[in-house]
C-alpha cells in the first residue's frame, strides 16, 4: 500500500513540475511598441482617423487582439516591430509583442493560443514539427515566406581579401594552405569566454568535445598545434556541433574559440575595420554584425540532404559521424494560427502580404548596428516605415464594409428634435388647459362623465409624454433607457387600466340587460392604483434581475442603431418579464373587449362609446408600430421619428377623445342652454303659471340626465307653441292648450322607490307618470305635499282649496329607461315590486301589487324598446322633456285628478311619430 502511495505522490510532483515548466515556458517578456504612423498618414487606408461633423463613428467590431512572437536576434526583433507598428497605427489592432526563452516551442505556443503568429521561423531545426503541425494536423497555418533568406555560415573580413587580391580567402580549402593560415591568429591568441562564475562557456559536462573552453580537433594537438589557427564563435549552442564536425570531416587546421556575445561582436567589428590580418568566424545572416560590416561568406561544399543525413550533434567526433557540406539556405517562414483567418481575416491577410527584401533587411540591420546608424530598433523600424510607404501600403487590406459603423445622432438643434419638443410642449399645454377646464365644468361634467377617469387618463398621458422627452437628447444612455422603460410601462398601465375599468363599469351600468347589482363609480381609482402597483412590482423585479442597457443593432452594412435593451435574462428574469408582458396584454385585452361591448350602448354623451373604441384602437396601433420599430434593425432617425411622433400624436388623440372632447361638448351645450334660457324663460313661466294650481312650480321638473337640443323657439310675443319634435324631427304632441285626454298616459301615485347600489339605501315615496304617445317619457317626482294655508282674507282658487300639490322638483326621462320583473328568489322579499333602471341607475319600485308591477314592466318595455334600440344619447331633444314635464304637471293639478287617473290604465299604442 505504501509503495503505491509513494508512486502516486511522485507522479503528482512530476505532473506539477511539468505544468510549472510549461507555465514558465509560456511566460513571455512583453515588448512595448511606441507610436510611429501619424493618424493623418493612416487615415487614407480607412482603418483609423475617420471622422465627420454630423455623425458619430464607432468601430462596430472591437479592435482585434493579436500577439506576435518576437525572438532575441535582431532580424526577428526588427521584423516584428515593423509589423506591429503597422498593425497598431494603421489598422487599429491591439498588438502585443512577446518574447519567450524557448524558440523551438513556437508550434506549441501557436496551438495553445499563447501567440497568434511568428514572422521569422527558421525551418531546418523544426522540420519534424512543421510536418506534424502544418502538413499532417493542419493546426498551424503557413503564412508564406518573409522575403529575405536566412543563412548560417563562416565569414571573413572582406578588407584583407581586397588588400591581397592574389590570395584566395573565401574558400574552405584556403584553410588547408599555410599562406592563408598565416593571416589568422594562432591557436591560444584569444581567451575563451566564461560565465560570471568563472566556468567556460564550452563546458565539457555539457559539450563533450570541449577542452579548456575550446574545441581543438585531433589535427591541432601536440606538435601540430602551432599550425592551427582560431575560428571564432559566440557559443557552442549556436549551430550545435556543426562547425566542429565540419572541421573534423574536412580536416581543417582550425580550432573553435567560443567568445560569448559582447566579446564576439567587439572582436569581429575590430577585425572588419582593418586589412592586415584575417579573422574567420561562425555566424548567421541576416544580422546587424553582417550587414554593418564588410564581410564575405566562406564557400563550403554544397549542401545536400544526404550530407546532413549522416550528421548527429550528439556524436560529434565519433567515428561514423560526418558533416562535410555547407549549411542550407533557409527560406524563413511566417507561421500563424487558423484563428486569425476566422476571427480577423484582414489581419491574416496583412501577415500573408507582409514581406521584407534582402535590401530592406540590410538597411534595417545597418541602422541599429553600433558602427552603422546606432539607432534603437524601434526608431530604426519607424524610420524605415516613414521612408517606405510605397512598399508597405500594398500590404494593408481594405477594411470590410461593416468595419466602420455610422450612427446618426440627433442633437437638440436637429429639426426632428425641435419638432418633438414642439409636440411635447403642445401636449403638456393641452393637458394643463384641459385640467383647468375640467375643474371649471366639474359640476356639469360630473353628471355625464367620471371626473376621476378623466384625470387618470390625463395623468397617464403626462407620464407617457416623459418617454418622448427622454428621446430628445440623441443616442440613449443607460439612465435615459431606464426612464423610458419605467414611464412607458407605467403610462400604459394607467391608460389601459383606466379604459378597462371605465368600459367595464359602463358595460354593467348601461349595457347589462339583466339589471343585476352594479358597482359604484368609486371603484375606478382603486382598480388603476392596483394596476400601477402590480406594474411597479413586476417591472422592479425585471430591472433587478435583468438591468436595462444600451445595445447596438446592425442596420445596414455600415450603420448601427442604439436601442434600449436588457442584459441576457436568466430563467427567473425571463419568467417575470413574460408575466409583465402578459399583465400589460391582459389590461389591453380587457379594455378592448369591454370597449367593443359598449360600442352600441346609448350613453349620455353622443358617440362616447365609439370614441373610446377609437382611443383603444389608437393605443393598439401605437404599440403595433412602436414596439417592432424599436426592435427592428432600421435607421435611428426613422426610429426616433416613429417613437416621438407616433407616441406624441397617439397621446394627443387619446387626450382629445377622452378628455378634451367631453369638455368642449359640455362647454358648447352649456352655452346653448344659457342662450335658450335667456330667450324663452319668461314665456315658459307665463304659460306654466296660468295652467297650474297655486303653489305648484312645474317648471322645476327637469330633464333626467340627457343632452339638450334646440326647441322650436318662440314667436315674437314670447309664447311657446307647446309642440315639440321627437328625435326624428316629427311633431311630438299637441300644444299646451290641447286637452290632457290627448295624451296616452299611465300614472302611479304613492309608489315606493329604492336604489339597488350604495352603502346607505332607503325607500322614497314617488309618483310615476308614463307618457306613451305622442312623446314617450317617464316622469318621476317626489310624493305630493299639502299646500300651505292661504293668508287671511285671500280670495281666488288658491284660497278656496286645500288640495295637495306636486313639489317643485322632478325628473323627466325620454331615453335610457328599462324595466324587468323581479327574480323569483327576490319576489318573496319584495312583493309587488319590479326592477327599474333609469340612466344607468337601478332601482326597486313597489307598486300596488304583483299585477300592477307586471303591467308597469310591460308598458315601460313597450314604450322605450324602440327608443333604447335606435336612439343615441342626446338625440332626444330637450324640448320633448320640457313639454313632457309641463304636460305632467298639468295632468296632476289636483289630488283628485291624480287619484282618479291612477285607477285607469291606458293601453300603449303605436305612435306614427315613432
Secondary structure, DSSP 8 states (H G I E B T S, - for coil): -HHHHHHHHHHHHHHHHHHHHHHHHT--EEE-----S-HHHHHTTTSS----SS-EEEESS---EEEEE--SSHHHHHHHHHHHHHHHHTT--EEEEEE-S-GGGHHHHHHHTS-SEEEEE--GGGHHHHIIIIIIS--SEEEEE-SS-BEEEEEEEHHHHHH-TTS--SBGGGGGSHHHHTTS-BTTSS---B-TTS-BSS-TTT-TTEETTEE--GGGSGGGGGG-EEEEES-TTTTTTHHHHHHHHHT-SEEEEE--HHHHHHHHHHHHT-SSS--EEEEEES-HHHHHS-EEE-B-S---HHHHHT--GGGTTSTT----S----B--EEEE-HHHHHH-HHHHHHHHH----HHHHHHHHHHHSTTTT---HHHHHHHHHHH-HHHHGGGS----TTSEEEE----TTSHHHHHHHHHHHHHHHHHHHHHHHHHHTHHHHTTTS-HHHHHHHHHHHHHHHHHHHTTTTSS--HHHHHHHHHHHHHHHHHHHHHHHHHHHHHHHHHS-TT------TTHHHHHHHHHHHHHHHHHHHHHHHS-EEEEEEE-STTBEEEEEEE----HHHHHHHHHHHHHHHHHHHHHHHHHHHTTTS--SSTTHHHHHHHHHHHHHHHHHHHHHHHHS---HHHHHHHHHHHHHHHHHHHHIIIIIHHHHHHHHHHHHHHHHHHHHHHHHHHHHHHHS-TT--GGGEEE-S----------TTS-----EE-TTSSEES--TTS-GGGSEEEEEEEEEEEESSSSS---EEEEEEEEEESS-EEEEEE--EE-----TT--STTTS---EE--S-EEEESSSEEEEE--HHHHTTSTTEEEEEETTEEEEEE-SSHHHHHHHHHHHHHHHHHHHHH--TT-S-HHHHHHHHHHHHHHTSSHHHHHHHHT--------TT-
